Amino acid sequence: MKGLIIVGSAKRNSHTNALSQYLKGQIEEKDHEVHIFDLAERPLHMLDFTGQNPVVDEYTKNAETLKQLADEADFMILGTPNYHGSYSGILKNALDHLTMDQFKMKPVGLVNNSGGIVSAEPLSHLRLIVRSLLGIAVPTQIATHDSDYEALEDGSYYLANDEFQLRARLFVDQILSFAESSPYEHLK
Ligand SMILES: Cc1cc2nc3c(=O)[nH]c(=O)nc-3n(C[C@H](O)[C@H](O)[C@H](O)COP(=O)(O)O)c2cc1C
């Protein structure tokens, strides 16, 4: 199985990236491949069909890479910080660069991190988007808080909370099980 984790934070070394790294480790332990596409490291243009605005080649290439990885993925994970009670605009823009072709009947896991009051609301909002893209948002989701992480010397974080580590493992088991069983293959 191949997976793709899209990280929608505006910050490099975000908590959402740290959570994604933890999930990646769990997925790889189970001998599956997964790629993290962190939008703070590989930004995209705002979706723009005018053809009249400046184009940064690197951003265009990033969008092509994202699409290719999403095409190849058997499952996806969307990771977002809580921005104004919802998922980030950066993540929404990335999803706007994709279509149902990349999501149709694929399992999609949802994770987010809040710095204020912990909230799963961004994930409820993302569920609607995944439905519109014809993906299958799996029931287990993860909503962490900054305080669930500890900082490393290089400025990055790692997921330190035991309960969330356990939840992350359950989350990975569930999404892999959906991807492996793939009962909807004939509906693609
Ligand atoms: C534009 C913006 C809006 C935010 N809105 C909220 C919010 O509504 N609730 C909240 O708990 N934190 C909010 N935050 C704080 C972020 O959730 C917090 O910085 C968190 O650590 C981001 O996670 P990250 O490190 O994965 O980017 C906001 C931050 C930004 C930049």
The ligand as an ORCA input file, in Angstrom:
! r2SCAN-3c Opt
* xyz 0 1
  C      -4.512     32.185     11.268
  C      -4.504     31.420     12.564
  C      -5.705     31.144     13.187
  C      -5.730     30.418     14.370
  N      -6.920     30.112     14.954
  C      -6.968     29.294     16.025
  C      -8.220     28.893     16.585
  O      -9.286     29.270     16.123
  N      -8.198     28.063     17.651
  C      -7.021     27.613     18.187
  O      -7.057     26.836     19.130
  N      -5.829     27.996     17.689
  C      -5.778     28.805     16.621
  N      -4.574     29.167     16.081
  C      -3.339     28.662     16.702
  C      -2.843     27.396     16.014
  O      -3.817     26.366     16.083
  C      -1.567     26.983     16.739
  O      -0.534     27.919     16.393
  C      -1.108     25.584     16.467
  O       0.089     25.346     17.176
  C      -0.873     25.343     14.996
  O      -0.416     24.038     14.800
  P       0.842     23.743     13.863
  O       2.091     23.886     14.691
  O       0.603     22.332     13.424
  O       0.794     24.731     12.734
  C      -4.516     29.943     14.930
  C      -3.304     30.244     14.294
  C      -3.299     30.967     13.123
  C      -1.971     31.256     12.444
*
